Amino acid sequence: MKLTSHPLLRRGLGRLNNKQMKHNFRTQLIIVGLFFFSILNAQNLKLAELFNEGAVLQRHAKVTVWGNAAPNSNVSVSIQGKQVQSKSDKAGNWTVDLSALKEGGPYEMSVSSAKETLKINEIYVGEVWIAGGQSNMGFMLQTAVGGKEEAANAENKNIRFLMVPYKPYEGYKSKGDMNWHTATTENNVASMSAVAYYFAKDLQAKLNIPIGVICCYKGGSGAETWMTREWLLKSTETAPIVEKYESYLSDMGKQKYEELFSKYEGDTKVYRDSVKAGIKNLVAPKEPMGDRHFNRPFGLYSTMLERCIPYSVKGAIWYQGEHNSGRAEQYRTLFPALIAEWRNDFKNPDMPFLFVQLANYGKADANNRPIWPELREAQLLTWQKVKNTGMAVTMDIGEKDNIHPPRKEQVGKRLATIAINNVYSIKTPYSGPVYKSMEIKGNQAILSFDFVYDGLKVDAELKGFSICGADKNFIPAKAEIKGNQIVVYAELISQPVAVRYGWANWTDGNLFNSADLPATPFRTDDFPLLTAGKKTDSYK
């Protein structure tokens, strides 16, 4: 299009005759410049993508709102009769902090800068949680036991969710958006995380205020992909993750990686076409590790999680660990580091972080090594050592041949129970029995527990216990409830040294408390772990 063909310019230039135009070429340039400046300026004011219709903001807390405007311009944000002002920096970035927002809604929020104003007509204020992890968190409501019926009858518009689109690398064409939706039938709640949905449902029923959930997860993802390079390098336990990855890429070279990735794309197309054609027993191509692999260290942090930072949230719920089970000892350091980084990023040093302990599963290791108990122990230690954390035990709802147990309602409810008790101070039983201490009397080991409440409970004969002597060779043991303690013994062990409960990938352990909550697996010993010293995965 010619610069003088636009009607606005024709009106501006029509007042000048040809002679004047020749003598006032500078005037033309000024008018054209002003015209395009007005177009660009009209597009300057923007809100971060999480702030859109139906968004839920955190009540009774500092709420960070951010976006872009013209460089060095004044910006004001108004909601609930309050106005907060700020100024954009030389790059146009601006941030304001709202405070003391009252729960409820819908409220109008307006953002103004110069002659521009943005309005969101439907903002809610309540409790905001972020849901993260891998496939058991991503397990959709429609796939869970009873989930289809739940989704078909979901009508509570006070539960709202946002799905962070899957994006393995920059340049990937993601499906979906960052818009907020009501967790109702018409808004495809069926695709929402089942765990997150049931968590929010119970929380909303108890608190009777809007609940918002930011869904940010990816099946098969390791904890390290949800962290930054800088935080991974802070510890000698986790730094090898970065060092191994970067050394691998350096040794391979960019050209070789591109060749491998191109071959992978071609093989994947052939594989998918073959599946569509009905060919069975095919093996899917394996993606080469590199800067487009979703599970590379610090990968999904930069492409997915960072899009949510620093949105103000009350806390996080997390279901992950399967991918890291081969490095369970390292997870004792890695998982607390992830929690610390998320708290730092979301500007909440005491942010509640609630997570799910890995469930019972019989195929956790190809060689049947008991590595999942070691990961469960790392999770237990995180709960016991990191403040403001909580752990939902799910040993009773696992399935021997299914890494994705479909009874997700119980998982979400248990997380919600922990939040209701620990975060919202509404007292209720929230944990199963947790090993406390052991006393040896003759050939018996007498165990004491926390979180007994009104007593220990079993539906039949106690199972899942093993015991060892000085040889450290564990054998099955008999166990009996005596008051609020458990007596463990075996005929072949005259001098017990240690006891373990549920120390297997798949266990028949059946210890509960009076609140019908299962005991976490435990061991009384500190013998070396099978995963000791394992700090990196193999990329071959």
Buried (B, 14 or more C-beta within 10 A) or exposed (E): EEEBEBEEBEEBBEEBEEEEEEEBEEBBEEBBEEBEEEEEBEEBBBBBBBBBEBBBBBBEBEBBBBBBBBBEBBBBBBBBEEEBEBBBEEEBEBBBBBEEBEBEBBBEBBBBBBEBEBEBEBBBBBBBBBBBBBBBBBBBBBBBBBBEEBBEEBEBBBBBBBBBBBBBBEEEEEEEEBBBBBBBBEBBBBBBBBBBBBBBBBBBEBBEBBBBBBBBBBBEBBBBBBBBBEBBBBBEBBBBBBBBBEEBBEEBEEEEBEEBBEEBEEBBEEBEEEEEEEEEEEEEBEBBBBBBBBBBBBBBBBBBBEBBBBBBBBBBBBBBBBBBBBBBBBBBBBBBBBBBBBBBBBBBEEBBBBBBBBBBBBEBBEEEBBBBBBBBBBBBBBBEEBEBBBBBBBBBBBBEEEBBBBBBBBBBBBBBBBBBBBBBEEEEBBBBBBBEEBEBEEBBBBBBBBBBBEEBBBEEEBBBBBBBBEEEEBEEBBBBBEEBBBBBBBEEBEEBBBBBBBBBBBBEBBBBBEBEBBBBBBBBBEEEBBBEEBBBBEBE
